[in-house]
Every structure is written in structure tokens, then in C-alpha cells.
Amino acid sequence: MAYTLSPSPGGPIGTQHCVTRVELSVSGENLLDRDVTSKSDPFCVLFLEVEGKWVEIGRTETAVNNLNPVFGVKFVIDYHFEEVQKLKFALFDQDKSSTQLYEHDFLGEFTCTLGVIVSSKKLLRPLVLGNGKPAGKGTITVTAQELSDNRVINLTMCGRKLDKKDFFGKSDPYLEFHKQGDDGQWMLVHRTEVIKNTLDPVWKPFSMPLISLCNGDVERNVKVMCYDFDNDGGHDFIGEFQTTVAKMCEAQNSREVEFECINPKKQKKKKSYKNSGIIILKSCKVTRDYSFLDYILGGCQLMFTVGIDFTASNGNPRDPSSLHYINPMGTNEYLAAIWAVGQIIQDYDTDKMFPALGFGAQLPPDWKVSHEFAINFDPTNPFCSGVGGIAQAYSTCLPHVRFYGPTNFSPIINHVARFASQAVQQQVAAQYFILLIITDGVISDMDETRHAIVQASKLPMSI
């Protein structure tokens, strides 16, 4: 389920990537026995469909003399939610040392999308041969695991008796956090806000991804540097210290951890030098920032609803210039939009039953305008079976309604919001609602729509 979380204010420096790496584990059971004097020696090959062609991604090891292999080699693949990533798992019995697959006996294959795998978390399916017939009793099990560290470190810090750096005032201190790379170089990962004219600053609580601070390694050194801010950009160095996340995590349950802020140059010059102040870690807590895949792998379902604009501004559906054109070839702009979004979403809904609603049309038999009607003309059951069912209901509906107006969005938004509000009452994040509104025109009920969107923003719902 997709509860998308925006980055925390004052977060790490750098870009946020929209790609997640997923590890796929494969095992087989009851595979075909292709060897005469022993059992098959199976290995699995993963293919990804690229521009209509199957491209090999990787291979597992060979499980010698085993019809029920559990492969140790994992497949790691970039997961893009917004794409249909079609995969094929093919199993072979290794007969020779050749890398050419035609040199080995085929044991069966299984084809699906990556979306189906991650939405199921663990997928058990029968293997089939090239002719589509079952590969005996052979089955394949594919398990998905997200490869990412979603932990977030939350810090509350202050300073005491920092060095005075300003001639006419005190100091304007801020902190910088640096992590050490594999090459030994320090890299800036976070900078706090500046606290003006004080030697005892109290910074606002802040957070950053643990992987940004220490690559997820709580024993990796972290350098914290304190500066006095100057408007001319020549910020004065106050002092620094090094620590680890493991040490910082001692600041819990009202226990504070103190670090001496050391200026190495002053330390060398003055034998009586103690420090340039104290940096106090008041609290440190490591939490988890759940990702889209965390929700999907946790069993959350995407509840997809389509809202279709049947207002007169779309044009006569019998005219080729209309977005609703009743095309003898079976497609138009609205159908293209339904398929483009629907084929992505449908992998994340187990029953694949989607409500499809229309608005802005006059309906038979009394030809009254409706801004919230089931396009299958069954108000008690507006659900369509799969994206194909939506497309079929839409095509059937087109000749039987009169395009009219106005273009009101709020009724359909409120319709889906009612169901989303019920989901909030559940103990777990089991459902997330997605409303796709396909329209050509200007919104007529702008105030009502604006209000509906604001209210929907509090719910597990996207429009």
C-alpha cells in the first residue's frame, strides 16, 4: 500500500531516488526429472521483457541431483512502481558446462509481472512448458524482499558555553554532520539551522535517514562540526567531535550524552585548553520510515476507482475528433488512459474488481443529468472485473448516454472519500484508494471540488 511520506524538513543533502531494489528468492518443487541415471540438476534463469524481447538478467547456481531446489543465489532487480515489468523464470537441467541455454534440458517456466510478485510477497505457481502445458507437477515459489534501510535517526541537541566568535555579540552557532567514505574523505550529510547570538544554543529536533548518516552502520564514525555563522560566508570554526550512532543512541529515557567540542588548533597552542564548549545530545531515537513496498509487502491493497467525464465538451462520440470516439478499431483517448493507469494498479488488488463511475451525462430512461453513475448501469454493484471489464463497460455505456454537463468533480471525489474514511477506522493499513479522473474540460464546481480535495487529503487516498 502506498502511503507516500515526504522527506523530513532539514533532511539530508542530495536527491531522493524513486527506484527501489528488490531481492527475489527462488525455489522449486517436483521438477521434471530429465536425467536417466540420476535426478535433474536444475538452475533458474531470470528474463526481463525489454521492448518486446526477453533479456537475461541473471542465473542461479546449479542444484545438483535435486528436484526440489532452494537456490542460494538471489536475483536483485530495480523495481519501478509506475512501469509494467514483465518477468520470466525459466528452469533448466544442466547437462553440459555450456552457457548456451539450448544445450540444457528445459524444465518449465513461469511468467508474471514484478508488481504481482511484490504484492503477493510470496508467490507459488505451476510451471508450464513452451507449448503452455503443465510441466508435470512442477511448481516455482518466488519471494520478494526490499533491499533498503528505511531507518531514520531523530536527534534533539543543544550546546553549552560555546566559544564567543563575534566581536559585537556572542556566536551564531550551527552544526554540520559528516560521514566518512570508504576513501577516508568526510562528506556533509546534514546541516542544522543557525541559532542567533547565543553561546547556549538549542536546536530544533531534526531527523535524517540512517543510511545517509552512516550507511546504516551504527559503528561507522560520524564527525559533528560546530561553526559560527557569518553573513559574508566566512563562517568561523568553533570545534568538532567524532562519535558513532551506537554511542549517540545512549541518549534515551531522559539520559543525555555530552560531547566536548574541540578545536584542534587551539588544543595544540594552549596547554590549558579544555574545550570550546559542550554539545549535548538530549535524545536520540532510531525509527523506521516505511516505504511504498513496506506497505505492499505487508498486505496493503490499492483500491482503484475510475471517474469518466461524459460532458458535451468532449464532442460527439461518433465524430473521429471526439476524445470519446466510438472507434471501429476499438480504442480512443479515454480507453488509452484507462489501460495506461489500470494495468499498473491492477497488480496490487487481489480481487481485481474496480468501480467505474461516470459524470456529466444524461441517463435513460428519464434523461436526467447525473454526476455520479455506474457506467455498467448497476448502482448497487458498480464493480468491473479487471481493467478489461472497465473498458468493456465503458464501450457498452457510450452509445446509451447523452453527453451534457456541467463538469462536477466533487460528487465522485466524495464518493471515494466515504470508503477511504472507513479504511481509516481499521487497525492496520489494509487499503489505499486511488481515484483516476479522466476529463477534458474546466472544473465547474471549483469551490466544492477544492473543499473535497482538502478533506480527502487527510485520508488514505490519492486523486
C-alpha positions in Angstrom: 0.0 0.0 0.0 1.2 3.4 -0.9 1.3 5.8 1.9 3.9 8.1 0.4 5.9 10.0 3.0 7.6 13.3 2.1 11.2 13.9 3.2 11.6 15.5 6.6 12.3 19.2 6.7 16.0 19.9 7.0 16.7 16.4 5.6 19.8 15.1 4.0 21.6 16.9 1.2 21.1 15.2 -2.1 18.4 13.8 -4.3 15.7 11.3 -3.5 15.6 8.3 -5.8 12.2 6.8 -6.9 13.7 3.3 -7.6 13.7 0.5 -5.0 15.9 -2.6 -5.3 14.1 -5.8 -4.7 15.7 -9.2 -4.0 13.9 -12.2 -5.4 14.5 -15.7 -3.9 13.5 -18.7 -6.0 12.8 -22.4 -5.1 11.2 -25.2 -7.0 9.3 -28.4 -6.2 8.5 -31.6 -8.0 10.6 -30.6 -11.1 10.7 -32.8 -14.1 13.4 -35.5 -14.0 15.3 -35.3 -17.2 18.3 -37.5 -16.2 18.3 -41.2 -16.7 20.7 -42.4 -14.0 20.1 -39.6 -11.5 17.8 -36.7 -10.9 17.8 -33.3 -12.7 20.5 -30.7 -11.9 18.3 -27.6 -12.1 19.2 -23.9 -12.4 16.9 -20.9 -12.8 17.3 -18.1 -15.3 15.5 -14.8 -15.0 14.5 -12.7 -18.0 13.1 -9.2 -18.2 10.9 -8.1 -21.2 12.5 -5.1 -22.8 10.8 -3.6 -25.9 9.1 -6.9 -26.7 12.2 -9.1 -26.3 13.4 -11.2 -23.3 16.7 -10.1 -21.9 18.5 -12.3 -19.4 19.0 -10.7 -16.0 20.8 -13.5 -14.2 21.1 -17.1 -13.3 21.2 -19.1 -10.0 23.7 -21.8 -9.1 23.0 -25.4 -10.2 21.4 -27.6 -7.6 23.0 -31.0 -8.2 20.7 -34.1 -8.3 17.7 -32.2 -6.8 14.1 -32.0 -7.9 13.2 -29.6 -5.0 15.9 -27.0 -5.2 16.1 -24.0 -2.9 18.5 -21.7 -4.8 21.0 -19.7 -2.8 21.8 -17.1 -5.5 19.3 -14.3 -5.4 18.1 -12.0 -8.2 18.3 -8.3 -7.5 16.2 -6.0 -9.7 15.3 -2.4 -9.8 11.6 -2.0 -9.0 9.6 0.8 -10.7 6.0 1.1 -9.5 5.0 3.2 -12.5 6.1 0.5 -15.1 4.8 -2.9 -16.0 7.9 -5.0 -15.5 7.3 -8.4 -17.1 9.5 -11.3 -15.8 10.1 -14.8 -16.9 11.6 -17.5 -14.7 12.9 -20.4 -16.7 14.3 -23.6 -15.2 16.8 -25.9 -17.0 18.5 -29.2 -16.2 22.2 -28.6 -16.6 23.8 -31.3 -18.8 26.9 -29.6 -20.0 29.2 -26.8 -19.0 28.0 -24.6 -21.8 26.4 -21.2 -21.1 24.1 -21.6 -24.1 20.6 -22.5 -22.8 19.7 -24.7 -25.8 22.4 -27.1 -24.6 20.4 -27.8 -21.5 17.0 -29.6 -21.0 14.1 -27.3 -20.4 12.2 -28.0 -17.1 9.4 -25.3 -17.3 8.8 -21.6 -16.9 6.6 -19.1 -15.2 5.8 -15.5 -16.4 4.3 -12.6 -14.4 4.9 -9.0 -13.6 7.2 -7.8 -10.8 4.2 -6.0 -9.4 2.3 -9.3 -8.9 5.3 -10.7 -7.0 5.8 -7.8 -4.6 2.0 -7.5 -4.0 1.9 -11.2 -3.1 5.3 -11.2 -1.2 5.5 -15.0 -1.7 4.1 -16.4 -4.9 3.6 -20.1 -5.6 2.7 -21.0 -9.2 2.8 -24.1 -11.5 5.5 -24.3 -14.2 4.5 -24.7 -17.8 6.3 -25.9 -20.9 6.8 -24.0 -24.1 3.5 -25.3 -25.5 1.6 -24.0 -22.5 1.0 -27.5 -21.0 1.9 -28.2 -17.3 5.5 -29.2 -16.6 4.4 -32.3 -14.7 3.7 -31.4 -11.1 6.5 -28.8 -11.1 6.0 -25.6 -9.2 8.0 -22.5 -8.5 8.0 -20.2 -5.5 9.3 -16.6 -5.7 9.7 -14.5 -2.6 10.3 -10.7 -2.7 12.4 -8.7 -0.2 13.0 -5.0 -0.4 16.7 -4.1 -0.2 16.7 -0.8 1.6 17.4 0.6 5.0 14.3 2.7 6.0 15.6 3.6 9.4 15.5 7.3 10.4 17.6 8.8 13.2 15.8 11.5 15.2 18.0 13.9 17.2 17.5 16.7 19.8 20.6 18.7 20.5 21.8 21.8 22.3 25.1 23.5 23.3 26.6 24.9 26.4 29.3 27.6 26.8 30.5 27.6 23.2 33.3 29.9 22.2 32.4 33.5 21.6 33.3 34.4 18.0 31.5 37.7 17.2 33.2 41.0 18.2 29.9 42.8 18.9 27.9 39.8 20.1 28.2 36.2 21.0 28.1 33.5 18.4 25.6 32.3 15.9 26.2 28.5 16.1 25.1 25.7 13.8 26.1 22.1 13.4 27.2 20.1 10.5 27.2 16.3 10.3 29.7 14.4 8.1 30.1 10.8 7.4 33.4 9.1 6.4 33.5 7.5 3.0 35.4 4.3 2.0 38.2 6.6 0.7 38.5 8.2 4.1 37.1 11.5 3.0 34.4 13.3 5.0 31.1 14.1 3.3 28.5 16.6 4.5 25.1 14.9 5.1 23.2 17.4 7.3 23.3 21.0 8.5 21.1 22.4 11.3 19.6 25.8 11.4 21.5 28.8 12.8 20.7 30.0 16.3 21.4 33.7 16.6 23.5 35.4 19.2 24.0 32.7 21.9 26.6 30.5 23.4 24.0 28.1 24.7 22.0 27.2 21.5 19.0 24.9 21.5 18.5 23.5 18.0 15.1 22.3 16.8 14.7 18.5 16.7 15.7 17.1 13.4 15.9 13.8 11.6 17.7 12.2 8.7 17.9 8.7 7.0 20.3 6.5 8.9 21.7 5.3 5.6 22.6 8.9 4.8 24.4 9.5 8.1 26.4 6.3 8.4 25.4 4.0 5.5 23.3 2.1 8.0 26.4 1.1 10.0 25.9 2.2 13.6 29.6 1.7 14.3 30.8 4.0 11.5 32.4 7.2 12.6 30.4 10.4 12.3 32.0 13.8 12.6 30.0 16.7 14.1 31.4 20.2 13.4 30.2 23.4 15.1 30.5 26.8 13.3 29.7 30.4 14.0 27.6 31.7 11.1 28.8 34.9 9.3 26.8 36.8 6.7 29.9 37.1 4.4 30.2 33.3 4.2 33.4 33.1 6.2 31.9 31.0 8.9 34.2 30.6 12.0 35.1 27.2 13.2 34.2 26.6 16.8 35.0 22.9 17.3 34.3 19.3 16.5 33.9 15.8 17.8 33.6 12.3 16.5 31.1 9.7 17.6 29.0 6.8 16.3 25.3 6.2 16.1 25.7 3.4 18.7 27.2 6.0 21.1 24.5 8.5 20.3 21.7 6.0 21.0 22.7 6.1 24.6 20.8 9.3 24.8 17.4 7.8 25.7 14.9 7.7 28.5 15.9 11.2 29.8 19.6 10.3 29.8 21.7 12.9 28.0 25.1 12.3 26.3 27.7 15.1 26.3 30.5 15.7 23.8 33.4 18.1 24.2 33.6 20.4 21.2 37.4 20.5 20.4 39.3 23.0 18.2 42.5 21.1 17.3 44.5 24.3 16.6 43.6 25.8 20.0 44.4 22.4 21.6 47.9 22.4 20.2 48.6 26.0 21.1 47.3 26.1 24.7 48.3 23.6 27.3 45.5 24.8 29.5 42.9 24.4 26.7 40.0 22.2 27.7 37.4 22.6 25.0 35.4 25.1 23.0 32.1 24.2 24.7 29.9 21.2 25.2 27.5 19.8 22.6 24.7 17.9 24.4 22.6 15.2 22.8 19.4 15.3 24.7 17.7 12.5 22.9 18.4 10.0 20.0 15.8 7.7 18.6 16.0 5.4 15.6 12.7 4.8 13.9 11.6 3.4 10.6 10.2 5.4 7.7 8.0 3.0 5.9 8.3 2.8 2.2 5.7 2.0 -0.5 7.0 -1.6 -0.7 6.8 -2.0 3.1 3.0 -1.4 2.8 2.6 -3.6 -0.3 4.7 -6.5 1.2 2.6 -6.0 4.4 -0.5 -6.9 2.5 -2.0 -3.5 1.7 -4.3 -3.3 -1.3 -4.7 -0.5 -3.8 -8.4 0.2 -4.3 -8.7 1.7 -7.8 -11.7 3.7 -9.0 -12.2 5.4 -12.4 -14.2 8.6 -12.9 -15.0 9.3 -16.5 -16.1 12.7 -17.9 -19.2 12.4 -20.2 -19.8 16.1 -20.7 -20.6 17.6 -24.1 -17.3 19.4 -24.4 -15.7 16.0 -25.3 -17.5 16.2 -28.6 -19.9 13.8 -30.4 -18.6 10.2 -29.8 -19.4 9.4 -33.5 -17.0 12.1 -34.6 -13.4 11.0 -35.0 -12.2 14.3 -33.4 -14.0 13.3 -30.1 -12.0 12.0 -27.2 -14.8 9.5 -26.8 -14.8 8.5 -30.4 -16.6 5.1 -30.9 -13.7 3.8 -33.0 -14.3 0.7 -35.1 -10.7 -0.2 -34.2 -11.8 -0.4 -30.5 -9.8 2.4 -28.9 -9.9 6.1 -28.2 -8.1 8.6 -25.8 -10.2 7.7 -22.8 -9.6 3.9 -23.3 -5.9 4.6 -23.7 -5.8 6.4 -20.3 -7.8 3.7 -18.6 -5.4 1.0 -19.8 -2.2 3.0 -19.1 -3.0 3.5 -15.4 -5.2 0.5 -14.8 -2.7 -2.1 -15.9 -0.2 -0.8 -13.4 -2.7 -0.6 -10.5 -4.4 -3.9 -11.0 -1.4 -6.0 -9.9 -1.9 -4.6 -6.3 -5.5 -5.6 -5.9 -6.2 -9.3 -5.2 -9.8 -9.5 -6.4 -9.3 -7.0 -9.3 -12.8 -5.7 -9.0 -12.8 -1.9 -9.8 -15.8 0.5 -9.5 -16.1 2.7 -12.6 -18.2 5.8 -12.4 -19.3 8.5 -14.9 -20.3 12.1 -14.5 -21.9 14.9 -16.6 -24.2 12.7 -18.7 -28.0 12.4 -19.2 -29.1 8.9 -18.4 -32.0 6.8 -19.7 -34.9 6.5 -19.3 -35.8 9.9 -18.0 -32.5 11.6 -19.3 -31.7 13.3 -16.0 -28.2 14.6 -15.6 -26.0 12.5 -13.2 -22.6 13.4 -11.7 -22.1 10.0 -10.1 -23.4 7.0 -12.0 -22.1 3.4 -12.5 -21.1 3.0 -16.1 -22.3 -0.6 -16.0 -25.8 0.9 -15.1 -25.8 -1.2 -11.9 -25.8 1.3 -9.0 -25.8 -1.4 -6.4 -22.7 -3.1 -7.9 -20.6 -0.6 -9.9 -17.6 -3.0 -9.9 -16.0 -4.2 -13.1 -13.7 -7.2 -13.4 -10.2 -6.0 -14.1 -9.2 -3.2 -16.4 -10.7 -5.2 -19.3 -14.0 -5.1 -17.5 -13.8 -1.3 -17.1 -13.0 -1.0 -20.8 -15.9 -3.2 -21.8 -18.4 -1.4 -19.5 -17.2 2.0 -20.9 -17.6 0.8 -24.5 -21.1 -0.5 -23.8 -22.1 2.6 -22.0 -21.0 5.1 -24.6 -23.9 4.7 -27.1 -26.6 4.8 -24.4 -25.9 8.1 -22.7 -26.2 11.7 -23.8 -23.2 13.9 -23.2 -24.2 17.0 -21.2 -22.7 18.9 -18.3 -21.6 20.7 -16.2 -18.1 19.2 -15.2 -18.5 18.5 -11.5 -15.7 16.6 -9.8 -16.8 16.8 -6.1 -19.5 14.1 -6.2 -17.1 11.4 -7.3 -14.3 12.6 -5.0 -16.7 12.5 -2.1 -17.9 9.0 -3.2 -14.4 7.5 -2.9 -13.6 9.5 0.2 -16.5 7.9 2.0 -14.9 4.5 1.5 -11.4 5.8 2.4 -12.7 7.2 5.6 -14.0 3.8 6.6 -10.5 2.4 6.0 -9.0 4.8 8.5 -11.1 3.1 11.2 -9.2 -0.2 10.6 -6.4 -1.3 12.9 -4.0 -1.8 10.0 -3.2 0.0 6.8 -5.0 -2.6 4.7 -6.4 -0.3 1.9 -5.3 2.7 0.0 -7.7 4.3 -2.5 -6.7 5.7 -5.9 -9.2 7.8 -7.9 -8.4 8.3 -11.6 -10.5 11.2 -13.0 -10.3 11.3 -16.8 -11.6 14.6 -18.1 -11.2 17.1 -20.9 -12.6 20.3 -19.5 -12.6 23.1 -16.9 -14.0 22.2 -13.5 -17.4 23.7 -12.9 -17.8 23.2 -9.2 -14.3 24.5 -8.3 -15.2 25.6 -4.7 -16.8 22.2 -3.9 -14.0 20.3 -5.6 -11.4 22.3 -3.7 -13.1 21.5 -0.4 -13.5 17.8 -1.3 -9.7 17.6 -2.1 -8.8 19.2 1.2 -10.9 16.8 3.1 -9.6 13.8 1.1 -6.0 14.9 1.9 -6.5 13.6 5.4 -7.4 10.1 4.1 -5.5 7.1 2.6 -6.4 8.4 -0.8 -4.8 9.8 -3.9 -6.6 11.6 -6.8 
